[in-house]
Amino acid sequence: MPEGHPLPSIDAHGLPISQGALARILVIPQWLTHDLPAEDVARLKAVEGTVMRVLEIDAYGYVWFGEPGPWFSLRPSEVAVEASNDE
């Protein structure tokens, strides 16, 4: 495993992230889009600022999103967990 991995499952505000949680996509970073075609970049940029369900957290600590199945991942620091309705 590369140095610094797995990434800690802590969001941009220091809250824990878990599979199934709702999280706001704070940013679609350049590291994710730099080699992609324009239509893929546009698809990713369209989810910036939206709330999505965490589908999985991989062995490296990246948080996976997308419907109907995982199609992109972000570092935990690039998302913010949304407050639960039962709090």
C-alpha positions in Angstrom: 0.0 0.0 0.0 1.4 3.5 -0.8 2.6 5.7 2.0 -0.2 7.6 3.6 -2.8 5.0 2.8 -5.4 4.0 3.7 -6.7 7.5 4.0 -8.5 8.2 7.3 -12.3 7.9 7.0 -12.8 11.5 8.2 -14.6 14.2 6.2 -13.6 17.8 5.6 -15.1 18.8 8.9 -13.5 16.0 11.0 -16.6 13.8 11.1 -16.4 10.1 10.5 -17.5 8.7 7.1 -19.1 5.3 6.7 -20.6 3.3 3.9 -24.3 4.2 3.5 -23.8 7.8 4.8 -25.0 10.8 2.9 -22.2 13.2 2.0 -22.0 16.5 0.1 -19.6 16.5 -2.7 -17.5 19.7 -1.9 -15.3 19.6 -4.9 -14.5 17.6 -8.0 -10.7 17.9 -7.9 -8.3 18.3 -10.8 -6.5 15.1 -9.9 -9.8 13.3 -10.8 -10.5 15.1 -14.1 -7.1 15.9 -15.6 -7.1 13.0 -18.1 -10.8 12.7 -18.9 -12.8 13.7 -22.0 -14.9 16.9 -21.7 -18.2 15.0 -21.4 -16.9 13.0 -18.4 -15.6 16.1 -16.8 -19.0 17.8 -17.3 -20.8 14.7 -15.8 -18.5 14.9 -12.7 -18.8 18.7 -12.3 -22.6 18.3 -12.4 -22.5 16.4 -9.0 -20.3 19.0 -7.3 -22.3 20.5 -4.4 -24.9 17.7 -4.4 -25.5 15.1 -1.7 -24.9 11.5 -2.5 -24.8 8.2 -0.7 -21.4 6.7 0.1 -21.5 3.3 -1.7 -18.2 2.1 -0.4 -14.9 3.0 1.1 -12.1 1.1 -0.6 -8.9 -0.4 0.9 -7.0 2.8 0.1 -9.6 5.0 1.9 -11.2 6.5 -1.1 -14.9 7.2 -0.9 -17.0 5.9 -3.8 -20.2 7.4 -5.2 -22.5 7.1 -8.1 -25.8 5.6 -9.1 -26.7 3.0 -10.1 -23.2 1.8 -9.1 -19.9 3.3 -8.1 -18.4 5.4 -10.9 -16.1 7.9 -9.2 -14.2 8.2 -5.9 -13.0 11.1 -3.8 -10.6 11.6 -0.9 -12.5 11.8 2.4 -11.4 15.4 2.8 -13.2 16.4 -0.4 -16.7 15.5 1.0 -18.8 16.6 4.0 -21.1 14.1 5.8 -24.7 15.3 6.1 -26.4 15.3 9.5 -28.7 12.4 10.1 -32.4 13.0 10.2 -32.7 11.2 13.5 -30.4 13.5 15.4 
